[in-house]
Amino acid sequence: MSSIPIDNIIKELDLDVVYEGKSLSIDIGTSDINRPGLQFAGFFDYFAQDRIQVIGKVEMTYLDSMDPVIREERLDCFFSSGIPCVVISRSMDVPQYLIDSAKKYGCPVLRSKKVTTKLIHKLISYLDSELAPRITRHGVLVDVYGVGILLMGESGIGKSETALELIKRGHRLVADDAVEIKKVAENRLIGDSPDLIRHFMEIRGIGIIDIKAMYGVGAVINSKAIDIVIYLEFWDNNKEYDRLGLADEYTEILGVKLPKIVLPVRPGRNLAIIVEVAVRNWRLRHMGYNAAQELDNRLNSLIQANDDRKD
């Protein structure tokens, strides 16, 4: 299971460390957040103690209004449950009684300048992204007309060469050879490149080239949502390839169903142009126009008209 240390969260969200606790290397394994108002009121059933605890204006005001003896008991129960850390919003002053209770159990206390709602939104967005299920696939990810295209196929079939031609035509490279894919939502995949090979491509016969240095910053992008998978395969004379486009084909990555287009490769076929056309056609279909269906409707209308004349 993925996890992320508190240290990384502090850096990403620009949090102040009020009390460091035993360690800031404690791993967070869930993107859910808890506001402990019910716990301060004494209700600890089903308490999600593995989550980051966010204390806002409401919770702090309630703590200040409590009887000191009862407050100490509630805070003892709260911190002794093993919570990973507490984050105070709105840059509020942290009362000494809260710091003292946190010190008893070595729980880090952090503070943010953001209001509570925005802080929680930022925390969930960041944790969702970092803790998302992920996988690495062999392929090339490019941004073509704003659409994320994952080029896949056997090694040596020409994925990198096709991507290079697309870059030359004004499109952008995300990752070559190894594409790191993470599932950030139920039906959304984001692809990016490992840091080690970011912006680099391998072209057989030439070697390693730096796309950013060669074509400029406009030729690269760090990450992109994957919309279509285009699978390149060597042309098989015994195989019947789709010539109409009426039947849709899909593939699954991390449980997300993506449109799949199979492109047979043979000398003389300009794959970069075919990929561009595939993207334009996909966007047209999303806008409600299907060229294959339109042709099919015309043929059916013509056949019907001929049958009517015979009658």
N, C-alpha and C positions, 0 to 999 in steps of 0.2 A: 504494500500500500504506500502511496506517495505521502511525503510529509515535507514540511518546510520549517527551518529554525526561526525562532522569534527574532533573532538578529536581522534576518533578511526582511522581515516585515517592518522592523524599525527603520531600516534604511529606505525601503520603498515608500513608506507612508510618512517619512520625516517625523517620527515620534520622539518625544523627549523621554529620557529614562529618569523617573523620579526615585525608584529604588530598584537596583539590579537583581536582587534576589539571589538564589543559589546559582543560577545560570541563565544566560540569555540564549543558550544553544538548545533549549527545550524545543522539541519538534511539535508542530501543529499538524494534525492529520485530518481535520475537517474544515470545510468552508463555512459552516454554520456559526452564527454569533448568538450569544445570550445576553439579555439585559436582566440583571438579577433582582428586579423589584420584588417578585414573589418570595425569593429566598430571604431578602431582608425583612419581609413580613412574617417569616417563619415557616414557609411551605417549601420543603426540600424533596418531596416526592417527585420522581421523574426529573430530577435536576440534571441538566446536561453539563457535568463538570469538566468534560473534555474540550469544551468550546472556549474561545476567547470571551472574556466577560467585559462588557462595555457599560460603564457607569456614566449616565447623563445627568442633566440638571434635576430631573424628577427624582432619581434614585438618591442623589447627593442631598437634596433638600429633605427627603424622607429620613435619611440617616441622621442628619443634623437635628431633626425634631424628636428623635427617639430618646427614651430613657437610657442613660449611659450604661447601666448594668445589662439591660436587655440587648442594647446595641453590641456590646462586647461579646455576649453569648452568640448572637446571630453571625457576627463577623468571624468568630472562632469556627462555627459550623461551616461557614462559607469558605474560608481559606483552608481549613483542614481537609476539605473534600478532594484536594489535589488539582485545583484549577491551574491551567498553564500560565495565565497572566491576567492582569486587569488593565483596561485602558480607560482613562478619564478623558472625556470630551471637553470642548469649549475652553481649553487652557485654564480650567478651574483650579483653584488652590486645593491641594490635597491635604485634608485634615490630619493631624498627627495621630489620632486614634486609628485611622485607616492604615497609615504606614506602620504603626506599631503592630497591628494585627497581621499585616503582610509579612513583617520581619519574623514573627513567631514561626511561620511555616515556609519562609524563603521564597515567597511568591513575588515575581517581578511586577512593579507598578509603573505603567507608562502613561503618557499624556499627549493629547493631540489638540491642535488649534481648531480643528474642524468641528462644526456642530454635529450633534449625535447622529442624525439621519444620514448626513453626507459621509460621516466617518464609517458607519456600518455599511453603506453602499460601496465605499472604496475598499473596505476590508473584504467583503464578499466577492467583489469583482476580481481583486488580486488573488485571493485564495482559490477561487474557482478556476482561474487560469493556471495557477501553479500546481494545483492538486489534480488537475484533469487527467483522466486516463490517457496514456500516450503509447505510441508505437513508432518504430522507424521502418520505413519502406524504401526499397531500392527504386529510384526513379528520378524524375526532374519535375520541379514545380515552377510554373511560370504564370505571370499575370498577363492575360491577353484580353484587351478591351475591358479591363476591370473584372474579368472572370478568372477564377483560379483553376488552372488546368494542370492535372497531375499526369505526366507522361510516364507510362510504364511499358515494360516489355523486356525481352531477353537482353543480356549484356551484349553490347556491340551492334545492336540493331539500328542505332542512330538517334537515340533520344537526345543526347547532348548536342549533336549536330543540328537537329531540328530546333532545339531551344536557342542555339546560337543564331540561326537564321531569323527566328522570331525576335530576338533581341536587336539584331541589325535592322529589323523592320519597325522598331520603336516600342517593343513590348519589354517586360521587365522580368528578370530572374529572381526567384526566391531561393531555390536550393537545387543543387546538382548532385547526383549520385546517391546521397542519403537525405531523405526527407523525414524530419521529425513531425509526426502528426499527433495532435492532442484533441480530445473531444471536450469542447467547452460548453456545449449545450446538447439537448436530446438529438437534434438534427443538424448540428454544426461542427465541422472539423476545421481546425486551423493548422496550417503547415508552416514550418520554418526550417532553417538550416542549422546544423551543429556549428558552434562558434569557430571551431578549428578550420572548417572549410567554407565559411561564409564568403560569398561573392566570387569563389573560385570555381573554375570548370576544367574538366579534363577532356581534351580533344585528341583522339588517337592520331599519331603522326606528328603532332605539335607538342603535346604535353599539357602542363598546367598553365592556364591563363587567368588573369585577374580582370573580371568583367567591369568592376567599379573603376579601376584605373584605366582600362582600355576604352570604355564607352561612357563613363561618367556616372554620377550618382543617380541620374534619371533612369539608368538601365537596371537598377537593383531595387529590391524592396525586402524588408526584413521578414515579414510574415504575410500570409494571405489565406483567406477562407477557401477551402477546396470545393468547387462546384461540379466539375466534370472529371471523370477519369478517361483518358484516351490511351488505349492499349495498342502498341505497335507490334505487329507480327509479320514474319516473312510470308510472302505471297504463296498460297497453296492452291495449285491448279485444280485440285480435287475437292476444294471446299467452296461452298456456295456462299458468297458474301452478300450482305444486304444492299440492294440496289434501289430501294424505294424509301426506306426510313419510316415505314408505318409501324414496325414493331420496336418497342422501347426495350433496351437492355440495361440492367443495373448490376452493380457490385456493392458489397458491404465492406466497410472499414470501421472497426470499433463499434459495430452495431448500427452504423449510419448508412442508409441506402443512397448511393450516388449514381447518376446517369453514367453509363459506360458506352464508349464508342470504340469499335475495333477498326483500326486502319491497317490494311495490308500494305507491306512495303515491297517495292520493286523498283529497279532503275527507271528513271524518268518521271517518277511521281514527286512533285514538289510538296513535301509534307507540311512545311510551314504555312503555305497558302491553304492547304486542306484544313489545317488546324484552325486558321482564322475563319474560314467558311463555316466550320463546325460550330464555332463560338457564335458567329452571327446568326446561324440557323437556330441554335439553342435559345438565343435571346428573342428571336422572332416567335418561337413556339411559346415562350413564357408570356409574350404579349398577346397570345391568342391566335397567331397565324401559323398554320402548319402546311407547308408547301406540298408535302406528300399527300396529305388529306385533301387538299384543294384539287390536286390532279385526279385523285381517286373519285372525288365528287363530280368533276367534269366528265370523266369517263362513264360513270354511272348514268349521268344525265344524257349523254350522247347515246348510250345503249338503250335507254328508256325511250328517247325520241325516235330512234330507228324502229323499235318494237311498235310504237304507236302508229307510225306510218304504215307498217305492214298490216296492222289491223284495219 
